[in-house]
Amino acid sequence: MQKLLFPILILSLVVCCIETDMSAPSFPDMSRFFNVSEGMIQYTIAVNFLGFCLASLFHGALSDSYGRRPVMIFGNALMMIGALGCVWSPSIETLLLARFIQGIGASTSAVIVFAMIADTCQGKEALKRIGILNSVLTIFMSVAPIAGSFINQAIGWRGNYAVVAVLSLLSWLSLAFFLPETRQERSSFSIKKLSKDYKKVFCDTTFIYASSVPSLLCAAYMAFIACAAFLYTKTYGLTLNGYALHQGAIVASFSVMSIFSGSFIERFGRKKSVTIGMILFSIGTLAIVIIGLVGAHLELLVTINMMLIAMGDAIVYAIIFTLSLEIFPDMKGIASSAIMSARAFLVFAFVGLMGNIYNDELISYAWVCLLIFIPTFFCVFKLFKNGFLNETNDTTMILKEITVS
């Protein structure tokens, strides 16, 4: 079963990662169907990540205590139930509830998959696997908005949620019958111990900086996803298929960079790679702000600069996220939970902000993107300063030294 581990983990993550990208092309139709504002539809992303955030706090600890396998099976069952609820929702309130449940379930794989990778490999091998994982995921995420567009036109917005529900079922069956256990040790579960572990994790400044960077980068992307369908179709006048192609190009740029991230990092090293990634992110963010301020409807230029942001994200994400999992080698479940929960909270906060301030123009997203860029730049600067990105063959050793100091 160990040979099946990585493919099963990929499938489980694909399902939880494409749910939003597939449903995004349906947002305009959903707004009309439920007769609600665009901001209310954007909340379907926000509440999904709220459920993700709250549940993520417990998945790592539960998997440390009871094993990765049973928690994965139970959590993915919840995701499947939430997906079915989305398909049959008669009102916006029930849809939001179903999306919340779906988020609780989706967080299981998002937390435990990376803990299982950390269980079975470390250092360069872990970086390689996470790079492959990101590549495969983003290929599916590139196709997802295009597929979602066609499905929406063929059978309506419920069709996208139905596809996710079917994929959730297939993923759950593969987990139930073929997923091996990767953690043989067990630790007793208690709220007191959990609180103590989280205090240790969140009091470590290096961990806070390292976990914040990929979380903020994810929030920048999801905030754009929340408004992109409305921006391209309503403001720029594109067809739904036209929007899907633009969105697919943005996600594909992340995918391509993720595919080559290993060789890219090997050639330039951690510090230079992160520097290049941040330069791309900075150029894209500045350009988006300028285009937003000018008020020009230049959808191609917007897409190009979002592609720069996505490529910068891919480089920085691959390095810092992988290293962040090694800061607490004896608490990988807790560390993974903390990272994913913080990420989901930031996405919830910034997507919720987008839902409140979106005014059918790019400038509303531009301000959110700039607001995200500032703390991201600060955290990366602190990681450079404390030596977190120093080149070394022994990743765990240098991270231990950083944590102690």
C-alpha angles and dihedrals in degrees: 000000000000089000089059094049099091097044090048091050090050092052093049091051093045090059095049093044101048097048093090097038091052095049097043095081088057095057096098091049091046090052090054094042095053093033092230135131125273089248091058091054090050087058088069085075094042096052090044089059092043089060088044091053097049096044094044090067091067107033096077095048093044091050090049090053104036102021134266096263102061093044091050092051094048095044094049089050088059090050090053091050091050091050091052089049090056091053094054100035110137095189141027090251093058090044091055090049091050091049089051091053090045089054091052090054096042091055090064095071093036090059104033100040091065091044089053091050089050088049093056105035141015142195117003093002091055090047090051093050094046088049091053090045092052091047094053092043095051093047088059090042089053091054094041099077091045091048090044090054094053093043091049091052093045103046107358136255095307089064092070092054089046091056090051089049092053092048089048090055093050091048092049092051092051090050094047095050107029113021112114124209113254100183115068097171119079132204126195115257120231134150090230092055091043092054091048092051093048090048089054092048098045094044090060106094094199090055091048092053094043095047093044096058099062089037092055092045089053090049091053091054096044092048088058092046089054093060103023098091091052093042097051099038103034104028101030095032097231123152118251089256090050090053091048091054092051091047091046091053091053094051092041090057089057089048096051092048090048091052091056097033093102095055090038092055092042091055100043103025128230100290097047092042093053089045091053091046092051091048090055091047091048095049092048093048094047091048092049090052092049093047089048093050093048089049093219117158096226103147094172092053090047090052093048092053092045086053089055089051090048093050091048089049092052094054097045094040095054093054105038098039093051093048092046091063090059097054091087104028092174094050103043093141092054092043092051091048092049093050095048094043092051090047093051092048092052091048090048091050098046096040088049088051089051090052090055101044104031109124103174091268133100093238092076091059091040091062091048091049091050090048089055094044095059099061090038091057091046093051093048090049090053091049090053091048097051094047097248091138097047114136114252139150091222105060096175094051096053092045090052089051091050092049093049093048 
